[in-house]
């Protein structure tokens, strides 16, 4: 059994998510970019891609590098499917990465794993925004989250609310009375209302191209992105406007 497994979640139910995953940047699709950035993590023992066992997967399977296993999972909802993946690829703990988070940062992944290893009683480790919410809910798009496999299986047995089953870890971080949570403060440089690195709508893609062209493929860590945005007030203003319009409830 592995200690820490990276799982790239690539169940793209809506056409726009599938289209985003297939967009190409520097000769690679977004999905491949995400997978390769996850494999750059120094603290993961392995990486897999979790996909839905339906016809939609075959439309983008060519985007997954051949050296990364794909776990086709059946289930009624994302939480159930994620647990199926962990049954097929057992690990003590896992890091969940969203398959369209282009700017996922390997350093952030390593910090999650290091924190979990330093606090062996933890069930969940994630970053926390300044408003107290899990940073995985923010539009910053550089975060992942670590959880203990046993905690996820417990959540799968107990969660009944539709939202808890649609969002894989929501039940865990919403029940601190049942699970041992450890939240790391998100870096102040990017924990801002005028930072948006998620790739969700067309203007997000335009902004991603600006960052890619300015920094290049080898320098997309969050620190360099933050420094660049400090000198791009117009870009930050556009990001802030998008965050206001598309604020998550």
C-alpha positions as CSV (number, residue, x, y, z in Angstrom):
1,X,0.0,0.0,0.0
2,X,1.2,3.5,-0.9
3,X,1.6,6.2,1.7
4,X,0.4,9.1,-0.4
5,X,-1.3,8.9,-3.8
6,X,-2.0,11.8,-6.1
7,X,-5.4,11.5,-7.8
8,X,-6.2,13.9,-10.6
9,X,-10.0,14.1,-10.9
10,X,-11.0,14.0,-14.5
11,X,-14.7,13.3,-14.5
12,X,-15.8,16.1,-16.9
13,X,-19.6,15.8,-17.0
14,X,-20.3,19.1,-18.8
15,X,-19.1,19.8,-22.3
16,X,-17.4,23.1,-21.3
17,X,-15.2,21.2,-18.8
18,X,-14.2,18.6,-21.3
19,X,-13.4,21.4,-23.8
20,X,-11.3,23.2,-21.3
21,X,-9.4,20.0,-20.5
22,X,-8.6,19.6,-24.2
23,X,-7.4,23.2,-24.7
24,X,-3.7,23.3,-25.7
25,X,-1.0,25.4,-24.2
26,X,2.6,25.1,-25.3
27,X,1.9,21.9,-27.1
28,X,0.1,20.2,-24.3
29,X,-3.5,20.0,-23.2
30,X,-4.6,21.5,-19.9
31,X,-5.2,18.0,-18.5
32,X,-1.7,16.9,-19.5
33,X,-0.3,20.1,-18.0
34,X,-2.1,19.4,-14.7
35,X,-1.0,15.7,-14.6
36,X,2.7,16.6,-15.3
37,X,2.7,19.3,-12.7
38,X,1.3,16.8,-10.2
39,X,4.0,14.2,-11.1
40,X,6.6,16.9,-10.3
41,X,5.6,16.6,-6.6
42,X,8.5,15.2,-4.6
43,X,6.3,13.7,-1.8
44,X,3.8,11.6,-3.7
45,X,4.4,7.9,-4.1
46,X,2.3,7.7,-7.3
47,X,-0.2,9.5,-9.4
48,X,-3.3,8.3,-11.1
49,X,-6.2,9.9,-13.1
50,X,-9.7,9.2,-11.9
51,X,-12.2,9.2,-14.7
52,X,-15.9,8.2,-15.2
53,X,-16.5,4.8,-16.7
54,X,-18.6,6.1,-19.6
55,X,-18.3,7.0,-23.2
56,X,-17.2,10.6,-22.4
57,X,-13.8,9.4,-21.2
58,X,-12.9,8.0,-24.5
59,X,-13.2,11.4,-26.1
60,X,-10.2,12.7,-24.0
61,X,-8.2,9.6,-23.0
62,X,-5.5,10.6,-25.5
63,X,-4.8,13.6,-23.3
64,X,-3.5,11.4,-20.5
65,X,0.2,10.6,-20.6
66,X,0.8,6.8,-21.2
67,X,2.9,6.4,-18.1
68,X,0.1,7.6,-15.8
69,X,-2.6,5.0,-14.9
70,X,-6.2,5.8,-15.5
71,X,-8.8,4.4,-13.1
72,X,-12.3,4.2,-14.7
73,X,-14.8,4.3,-11.9
74,X,-18.5,3.6,-11.7
75,X,-20.7,5.2,-9.1
76,X,-23.7,7.3,-8.5
77,X,-21.8,10.5,-7.6
78,X,-18.2,11.9,-7.4
79,X,-17.7,10.8,-3.8
80,X,-18.6,7.2,-4.5
81,X,-16.4,7.2,-7.6
82,X,-13.5,8.6,-5.8
83,X,-13.8,5.9,-3.1
84,X,-13.8,3.3,-5.9
85,X,-10.6,4.7,-7.2
86,X,-9.0,4.4,-3.7
87,X,-10.2,0.8,-3.5
88,X,-8.5,0.0,-6.8
89,X,-5.3,1.9,-5.9
90,X,-5.0,1.6,-2.1
91,X,-3.1,4.2,-0.1
92,X,-3.0,5.5,3.4
93,X,-3.6,9.0,2.2
94,X,-4.4,10.8,-1.0
95,X,-4.1,14.3,-2.5
96,X,-7.0,15.3,-4.7
97,X,-6.3,17.6,-7.7
98,X,-8.9,19.0,-10.0
99,X,-8.1,18.0,-13.6
100,X,-8.7,21.6,-15.0
101,X,-6.6,23.5,-12.4
102,X,-3.9,24.5,-14.9
103,X,-1.8,26.4,-12.2
104,X,-1.8,23.6,-9.6
105,X,1.5,24.0,-7.8
106,X,3.7,21.0,-6.9
107,X,5.1,22.9,-3.9
108,X,1.6,23.3,-2.5
109,X,1.1,19.5,-2.9
110,X,4.4,18.8,-1.1
111,X,3.4,21.1,1.7
112,X,0.2,19.3,2.3
113,X,1.9,15.9,2.4
114,X,4.6,17.2,4.7
115,X,2.0,18.6,7.1
116,X,0.0,15.4,7.1
117,X,3.2,13.4,7.9
118,X,4.1,15.8,10.7
119,X,0.6,15.4,12.2
120,X,-0.2,11.7,11.9
121,X,-3.6,12.1,13.6
122,X,-5.0,14.3,10.8
123,X,-7.9,13.2,8.6
124,X,-7.7,16.2,6.3
125,X,-5.1,18.8,5.5
126,X,-6.0,21.8,3.2
127,X,-5.3,25.5,2.7
128,X,-7.6,28.0,4.3
129,X,-8.5,31.4,2.9
130,X,-8.5,34.5,5.0
131,X,-12.3,34.3,5.3
132,X,-12.0,30.9,7.0
133,X,-13.3,28.9,4.0
134,X,-11.3,26.0,2.5
135,X,-9.1,27.6,-0.2
136,X,-10.0,24.7,-2.5
137,X,-13.3,26.6,-2.9
138,X,-11.6,29.8,-4.1
139,X,-11.0,30.8,-7.7
140,X,-7.3,30.9,-7.2
141,X,-6.8,27.5,-8.7
142,X,-3.4,26.5,-7.3
143,X,-4.6,24.4,-4.4
144,X,-5.0,20.7,-3.7
145,X,-6.2,18.9,-0.6
146,X,-4.9,15.9,1.4
147,X,-7.1,13.4,3.2
148,X,-6.8,10.0,4.9
149,X,-8.4,7.2,2.9
150,X,-10.3,6.0,6.0
151,X,-11.8,9.4,6.4
152,X,-13.1,9.5,2.8
153,X,-14.6,6.0,3.1
154,X,-16.3,7.1,6.3
155,X,-17.7,10.2,4.5
156,X,-19.0,8.0,1.7
157,X,-20.9,5.8,4.2
158,X,-22.4,8.7,6.1
159,X,-23.0,11.6,3.6
160,X,-26.6,12.0,2.5
161,X,-26.7,15.6,1.3
162,X,-26.5,16.0,-2.4
163,X,-23.8,18.7,-2.2
164,X,-21.7,16.5,0.1
165,X,-21.7,13.8,-2.5
166,X,-21.1,16.0,-5.4
167,X,-18.0,17.7,-3.8
168,X,-15.7,14.9,-2.8
169,X,-14.3,16.3,0.5
170,X,-17.1,18.6,1.5
171,X,-18.5,16.2,4.2
172,X,-15.1,15.9,5.8
173,X,-14.2,19.6,6.1
174,X,-17.8,20.5,7.1
175,X,-17.7,18.1,10.1
176,X,-14.8,19.1,12.3
177,X,-16.6,17.3,15.2
178,X,-16.1,14.0,13.4
179,X,-12.7,14.5,11.6
180,X,-9.4,15.9,12.7
181,X,-8.8,18.9,10.3
182,X,-5.6,20.9,9.9
183,X,-5.9,24.0,7.8
184,X,-2.8,25.9,6.5
185,X,-3.2,29.6,5.9
186,X,-3.2,30.4,2.2
187,X,-0.3,32.6,1.0
188,X,-1.4,36.2,1.4
189,X,0.2,37.1,-1.9
190,X,-2.5,35.1,-3.8
191,X,-5.3,35.0,-1.1
192,X,-6.8,38.1,-2.6
193,X,-10.1,39.1,-4.3
194,X,-8.2,40.2,-7.4
195,X,-6.5,36.9,-8.1
196,X,-8.2,34.3,-10.3
197,X,-6.2,31.5,-11.8
198,X,-9.0,29.0,-12.4
199,X,-9.8,28.2,-16.0
200,X,-13.6,28.2,-16.2
201,X,-14.8,30.7,-18.7
202,X,-13.3,32.2,-21.9
203,X,-11.8,35.2,-20.2
204,X,-10.0,32.9,-17.7
205,X,-8.3,31.2,-20.7
206,X,-7.3,34.6,-22.1
207,X,-5.7,35.5,-18.7
208,X,-3.9,32.2,-18.5
209,X,-2.4,32.8,-21.9
210,X,-1.1,36.2,-20.7
211,X,0.6,34.5,-17.7
212,X,2.0,31.7,-19.8
213,X,3.5,34.0,-22.4
214,X,5.0,36.3,-19.7
215,X,6.5,33.6,-17.5
216,X,7.0,30.6,-19.8
217,X,6.3,26.9,-19.0
218,X,9.1,26.5,-16.5
219,X,8.2,29.4,-14.2
220,X,4.5,29.0,-13.4
221,X,4.9,28.6,-9.6
222,X,2.6,30.7,-7.5
223,X,5.3,33.0,-6.2
224,X,6.3,34.2,-9.7
225,X,2.7,34.5,-10.7
226,X,2.0,36.7,-7.6
227,X,5.0,38.9,-8.4
228,X,3.9,39.3,-12.0
229,X,0.3,40.2,-11.0
230,X,1.7,42.8,-8.6
231,X,2.9,44.7,-11.7
232,X,-0.3,44.1,-13.7
233,X,-3.1,46.2,-12.1
234,X,-5.3,46.0,-15.2
235,X,-5.2,42.2,-15.2
236,X,-5.9,42.1,-11.5
237,X,-8.8,44.4,-12.0
238,X,-10.3,42.1,-14.6
239,X,-9.8,39.1,-12.3
240,X,-11.5,40.9,-9.5
241,X,-14.5,41.7,-11.7
242,X,-14.7,38.1,-12.8
243,X,-14.6,36.9,-9.1
244,X,-17.4,39.2,-8.2
245,X,-19.6,38.0,-11.0
246,X,-18.8,34.3,-10.6
247,X,-18.5,34.2,-6.8
248,X,-19.2,30.7,-5.5
249,X,-22.2,30.4,-3.2
